[in-house]
Amino acid sequence: MASRERGQRVLPDGLIISAPASGTGKTTVMLGLLGAYRGRGLTVQPFKSGPDYIDPAFHRAASGRHSVNLDTWAMGADRIAGLAGAASGSDLILAEGSMGLFDGVARAGASGTGASADLSAMTGWPVVLVLDVSGQAQSAAAVALGFARMRPDVTVAGVVLNRVASPRHEALVRFGMEAAGVRVFGALPRRPSIEMPERHLGLVQAEETPELDRIIADAADFVAGHLDLDALRDAARPTRMALGAPVTATPPGQRIALARDAAFSFVYPHLLDGWRRAGAEILPFSPLADEAPSDDADCCWLPGGYPELHGGALAAATTFRDGLRRFAGTRPVHGECGGYMAMGAAIVDKAGTRHEMAGLLGLVTSFEKRRMHLGYRLARLAAPIPGQSAGALLRGHEFHYSTILEQPDIALADVVDANGDAVPETGSRRGFATGTFFHLIAEAA
């Protein structure tokens, strides 16, 4: 049963796949469900709650459709309603949560705290809770019951039991769930062969996973063999909010040279789609292949990624570095996180080796001594960046382990975290070159 709003745009029913905490296996369940339903001939639209630029690529590989981020801290309700329109023409919506179901920031942003529960309350999509039941039995029901009763505006449709040790273990857990009145959609034994790989940031890109097709196929078979797919689909509910207009985003230029390869790929799909909807043309190029930005572009955008893993290759990519310098002599160049670091003077990798970068900015960063920088960011620009004027208020997210060794250039913005506390990573600017450590999600209202 689909919900119909505003003309002919139709949305199917939806579910949110969430968990009490990170690391419980919800991504494996999400990919397995996408693959299993696709194998049944269903068209499933994936979404990702929160500021994640990794999972959407895995979702796309499993579902065959672009996954879209929906973020209640960074996005207003109208923007989320418009982005939800990506599900038009599909048979089912599956949204993957981030962290634990109720985990968000203390101070609400555009339309919530960023918690997956806020997205559930806004959309009306019930939650399927993935529980890691290793090391417990009937006590798992108390966790499920607490989550079900935490917020009256969030419906927990039931649970998936994960990392079950044995049939006896499963029977004990199910006994507790039955006593608590919690629905069980199935139980998954531990299966390390389909768990997603990790790296130094805990993040591996879809294109870097050589066994991705095998992992998705195995996950689909695994989920189909242990979960009640019909019951899960029946538990989905119509989208509660009215659909908004298709979302555009202010593009950084009319013709955008976009760095795009294994070193620079952290960009939110909704931004690229929004730029295209606004009429912009994206011209991808690969710094790792020693390509320079197109001379036909009127701006250059370097997304985040893992330049520190490719320091030697980037330092040797003279065509890229010389071309970027020529470009920045007459037109704006902006970098986010890894792209910002590559625009700087040098990157010191985790082994302590210094790699010379483009030198558009004086920034020198080091991964030799790791320090996590993580959280939402609200930035007031002190100077323009491509597509945004001085004074613009932007919402974004920062996640990296680099340490600033040198940052001699002028600060780009006043930046605070979600609590309103000042953040020292202000970004910097020099001539036509600008950069930030945060990844832009949306313009603030």
C-alpha positions in Angstrom: 0.0 0.0 0.0 1.5 3.3 -1.1 0.9 6.8 0.2 -0.2 9.4 -2.4 0.5 13.1 -1.9 0.5 16.1 -4.3 -0.5 15.1 -7.7 1.0 11.9 -9.1 4.0 11.5 -6.9 3.7 8.2 -5.0 5.7 6.8 -2.1 5.7 3.3 -0.9 5.5 2.2 2.7 8.8 2.3 4.7 10.8 0.9 7.5 13.9 2.1 9.4 16.6 -0.5 10.1 18.1 0.6 13.4 19.8 -0.7 16.5 20.6 0.1 20.1 24.3 1.0 19.2 26.8 1.0 16.4 28.5 -2.3 15.6 25.4 -4.5 16.0 25.2 -5.6 12.4 22.5 -3.3 11.0 24.4 -2.6 7.8 24.7 -6.3 7.1 21.0 -6.7 7.7 20.2 -3.6 5.5 22.3 -4.9 2.6 20.9 -8.4 3.0 17.3 -7.0 2.9 18.1 -4.8 -0.1 19.6 -7.8 -2.0 16.9 -10.2 -0.9 14.0 -8.0 -2.0 15.7 -7.1 -5.2 16.1 -10.8 -5.9 12.3 -11.2 -5.5 11.8 -8.6 -8.2 11.0 -5.7 -5.9 12.3 -2.2 -6.3 13.5 -0.9 -3.0 14.5 2.7 -2.3 17.3 3.0 0.3 17.9 6.0 2.5 20.5 6.7 5.2 19.8 8.6 8.3 22.5 11.0 9.2 25.7 12.4 7.8 27.2 9.2 6.3 28.8 9.2 2.8 30.0 5.6 2.9 26.8 3.5 3.4 24.9 5.1 0.5 27.4 3.6 -2.0 26.9 0.1 -0.5 23.1 0.7 -0.6 23.3 1.5 -4.3 25.3 -1.6 -5.0 22.8 -3.8 -3.3 19.6 -2.1 -4.5 20.5 -0.7 -7.9 19.1 2.7 -6.8 20.9 5.9 -5.5 20.6 6.1 -1.7 19.9 9.5 -0.2 20.9 11.0 3.1 18.1 12.3 5.3 19.5 14.3 8.3 17.2 15.9 10.8 19.9 18.1 12.3 21.2 19.5 9.1 18.0 19.5 7.0 14.7 21.1 7.4 11.4 19.2 7.1 10.8 20.6 3.7 14.1 19.4 2.4 13.7 15.9 3.8 10.2 15.7 2.3 11.6 16.7 -1.1 14.5 14.2 -0.9 12.1 11.4 0.2 10.6 11.8 -3.3 13.5 9.7 -4.6 11.3 6.7 -3.5 8.7 7.5 -6.1 8.1 4.5 -8.3 9.6 2.0 -5.9 7.9 -0.8 -4.0 9.3 -0.3 -0.6 11.5 2.1 1.4 14.3 0.9 3.7 16.2 3.6 5.6 19.3 2.6 7.6 19.8 4.4 10.9 23.0 5.7 12.3 24.5 4.8 15.7 21.8 3.9 18.2 18.2 4.7 17.5 17.9 7.6 19.9 21.5 8.8 19.6 21.8 12.4 18.5 23.1 15.7 19.7 21.8 17.6 22.7 20.7 20.7 20.9 18.2 20.2 18.0 19.1 21.6 14.6 17.0 22.2 11.6 14.3 19.7 12.4 15.7 17.4 15.1 18.8 16.1 16.9 20.0 13.9 14.0 18.8 10.8 15.8 17.2 8.1 13.6 14.2 8.2 16.0 13.5 11.8 14.8 13.4 10.6 11.3 11.0 7.8 12.3 8.7 10.3 14.1 8.8 12.7 11.1 8.1 10.1 8.4 6.0 7.6 10.2 8.3 4.7 9.2 8.4 2.1 11.9 11.7 0.8 13.3 13.1 -2.7 13.0 15.6 -3.1 15.8 18.7 -5.2 15.1 19.8 -6.7 18.4 23.2 -8.2 19.1 22.1 -10.9 21.5 25.5 -12.4 22.1 26.2 -12.8 25.8 22.5 -12.6 26.8 19.2 -14.4 26.5 15.9 -13.3 28.0 17.5 -10.1 29.1 17.5 -9.0 25.5 13.7 -8.5 25.8 14.2 -5.8 28.4 16.4 -3.9 25.9 13.8 -4.3 23.2 10.9 -3.3 25.5 12.8 -0.2 26.7 13.4 0.9 23.1 9.7 0.3 22.2 8.5 2.5 25.1 11.1 5.2 25.0 9.2 7.6 22.7 5.4 7.4 22.0 5.9 9.0 18.6 8.3 6.2 17.4 6.9 2.8 16.6 9.2 -0.2 17.0 7.7 -2.9 14.8 9.8 -5.7 16.1 13.4 -7.0 16.3 15.9 -9.0 14.3 18.1 -11.2 16.6 21.7 -11.1 15.5 24.7 -13.1 16.4 22.7 -16.0 17.8 25.0 -18.7 19.2 22.8 -21.8 18.9 19.2 -23.0 18.5 18.9 -23.2 22.3 20.2 -19.6 22.6 17.6 -18.5 20.0 14.8 -20.3 21.9 15.7 -18.6 25.1 15.8 -15.1 23.5 12.5 -15.7 21.7 10.9 -16.9 25.0 11.8 -13.5 26.6 10.5 -11.6 23.6 7.2 -13.4 23.6 6.8 -12.7 27.3 7.5 -9.0 26.7 5.1 -8.8 23.6 7.9 -8.0 21.2 7.7 -9.3 17.7 10.7 -11.3 16.3 11.2 -11.1 12.5 13.9 -13.7 12.6 17.3 -14.7 14.0 20.7 -14.6 12.4 23.6 -16.8 13.5 27.1 -15.3 13.6 28.5 -15.2 10.0 31.9 -13.4 9.9 32.2 -14.0 6.1 29.6 -11.3 5.3 30.6 -8.7 7.9 31.9 -5.5 6.3 35.6 -4.7 6.4 37.0 -1.8 8.3 40.0 0.4 8.0 41.7 3.2 10.0 38.7 5.4 10.1 36.3 2.5 10.4 35.3 3.3 6.8 35.8 1.4 3.6 34.4 2.7 0.4 32.2 0.4 -1.8 34.6 0.6 -4.7 37.4 -0.5 -2.4 35.7 -3.7 -1.5 36.8 -6.3 -4.1 34.4 -8.9 -2.7 31.4 -6.6 -2.5 29.2 -8.5 -5.0 29.9 -11.7 -3.2 29.2 -10.1 0.2 25.9 -8.7 -0.9 24.8 -12.0 -2.6 25.8 -13.9 0.6 24.0 -11.4 2.8 20.9 -11.6 0.7 20.8 -15.4 0.9 21.6 -15.3 4.6 18.8 -12.8 5.4 16.3 -14.5 3.1 17.0 -17.8 4.8 16.6 -16.6 8.4 14.2 -13.6 8.3 10.5 -13.4 7.5 10.6 -11.1 4.4 6.8 -11.1 4.0 6.2 -10.1 7.6 8.9 -7.3 7.4 7.3 -5.9 4.3 3.8 -6.0 5.9 5.2 -4.1 8.9 6.1 -1.1 6.7 3.9 1.9 7.0 3.0 4.8 4.7 5.0 8.0 4.7 3.3 10.4 7.1 4.7 13.7 5.9 3.5 15.5 2.7 5.9 15.3 -0.2 7.9 18.3 -1.0 9.1 19.6 -4.3 12.2 18.0 -5.8 15.2 19.5 -4.0 17.8 21.7 -5.6 21.0 22.9 -4.0 23.0 26.0 -4.9 25.7 24.8 -7.2 29.3 26.1 -6.8 29.3 26.9 -10.5 27.7 26.3 -13.8 30.4 23.8 -14.9 32.0 22.1 -11.9 35.3 20.3 -12.1 34.9 17.6 -9.5 37.8 15.4 -8.2 36.5 11.9 -8.2 38.5 8.7 -7.5 39.6 6.5 -4.6 41.3 9.4 -2.9 38.4 11.9 -3.3 34.9 10.4 -3.1 33.3 11.7 0.1 30.5 13.8 -1.3 26.8 13.5 -0.4 24.7 12.1 -3.3 21.9 14.6 -2.6 24.3 17.5 -3.2 25.4 16.2 -6.6 21.8 15.6 -7.5 20.8 19.0 -6.2 23.5 20.7 -8.3 22.3 18.9 -11.4 18.7 19.8 -10.7 19.8 23.4 -10.5 21.2 23.1 -14.0 24.9 22.7 -13.3 27.2 20.3 -15.2 29.7 18.1 -13.3 33.0 17.4 -15.0 34.8 14.6 -13.1 38.5 14.2 -13.1 40.9 11.9 -11.3 43.9 13.3 -9.4 45.2 9.8 -8.9 45.3 9.3 -12.7 47.2 12.6 -12.9 44.4 14.5 -14.5 43.9 18.2 -14.2 40.6 20.0 -13.8 38.9 20.8 -17.1 39.8 24.2 -18.5 36.1 24.5 -19.5 35.0 24.5 -15.8 34.3 27.7 -13.9 35.1 26.2 -10.5 36.8 23.2 -9.0 35.5 21.1 -6.0 37.8 18.6 -4.2 35.7 16.4 -1.9 37.0 14.5 1.1 38.4 11.0 1.0 41.7 9.3 1.8 44.5 11.4 0.3 46.8 10.3 3.1 46.7 6.8 1.8 47.8 8.0 -1.7 50.3 10.7 -0.6 53.1 9.4 -2.8 50.9 9.2 -5.9 49.4 12.7 -5.4 52.9 14.2 -4.8 54.0 12.6 -8.1 50.9 13.7 -10.0 52.5 16.8 -11.6 49.9 17.3 -14.2 47.2 17.4 -11.5 49.1 19.7 -9.2 50.3 22.1 -11.9 46.8 22.1 -13.5 45.2 22.8 -10.2 47.5 25.7 -9.5 46.9 27.3 -13.0 43.1 26.8 -12.4 43.3 28.5 -9.0 45.0 31.5 -10.5 41.8 32.7 -12.2 38.9 30.6 -10.8 37.7 29.4 -7.4 38.9 26.0 -6.0 37.3 24.6 -2.8 38.2 21.5 -0.8 36.5 19.6 1.9 38.5 17.7 4.5 40.7 15.4 2.4 40.4 17.7 -0.5 41.3 20.7 1.7 44.4 18.8 2.9 45.4 18.1 -0.7 45.2 21.8 -1.5 47.6 22.5 1.4 51.4 22.5 1.4 51.9 18.9 2.6 50.4 15.8 4.2 52.4 13.7 6.7 51.2 10.1 6.6 50.9 7.7 9.6 54.5 6.5 9.0 55.8 10.1 9.4 56.6 10.6 5.7 55.9 14.1 4.3 54.2 14.3 0.9 54.1 17.6 -0.9 50.7 18.7 -2.0 49.3 21.4 -4.3 50.4 24.4 -2.2 47.3 26.5 -2.9 47.1 26.9 0.9 49.7 26.7 3.6 48.0 24.0 5.5 50.1 21.1 6.7 48.4 18.1 8.3 49.7 15.0 9.9 48.3 11.5 10.5 51.3 10.4 12.5 49.6 11.2 15.7 45.9 10.4 15.4 43.2 12.6 17.0 39.6 12.2 16.2 37.6 15.2 15.1 33.9 14.3 14.8 30.6 16.1 14.9 28.1 18.4 13.3 29.3 21.9 12.3 27.5 25.2 11.8 29.6 27.7 9.9 29.2 31.4 9.2 31.4 32.2 6.2 33.7 35.2 6.6 34.5 35.1 2.9 32.7 33.5 -0.1 33.2 30.0 -1.4 32.0 28.7 -4.7 28.2 29.0 -4.7 28.0 30.7 -1.3 28.5 34.3 -0.4 30.2 35.8 2.7 27.8 35.6 5.7 26.1 32.5 4.5 25.3 30.0 7.2 26.1 26.3 6.4 25.4 23.0 8.1 27.9 20.2 7.8 29.7 17.4 9.5 33.4 16.8 10.3 35.1 13.4 10.7 38.8 12.9 10.4 41.9 11.9 12.4 44.4 14.5 11.1 46.3 17.0 13.2 47.0 20.5 11.9 50.8 21.3 12.0 50.6 24.6 10.1 47.7 26.8 9.1 49.1 30.2 8.2 46.2 31.4 6.0 43.2 33.6 6.8 40.3 31.9 8.6 37.4 31.1 6.3 34.5 30.9 8.7 33.3 31.1 12.3 32.6 27.4 13.1 30.7 26.0 16.1 29.6 22.5 17.0 26.1 21.3 17.6 26.2 22.6 21.2 27.3 26.1 20.0 30.9 25.7 21.2 33.6 27.2 19.0 35.6 24.8 16.8 39.2 25.7 16.1 39.1 24.1 12.6 37.8 27.3 10.9 39.0 26.4 7.4 41.2 28.8 5.5 41.5 30.9 2.3 44.1 32.4 0.1 43.3 34.1 -3.2 40.7 31.9 -5.1 41.5 28.9 -2.9 39.2 28.0 0.1 38.8 24.9 2.2 37.1 23.4 5.2 37.4 20.4 7.4 33.6 19.9 7.5 31.6 18.4 4.6 28.7 20.6 3.5 25.3 19.0 4.0 22.9 21.9 3.5 22.5 25.6 3.6 21.0 26.7 6.9 17.5 28.3 6.8 
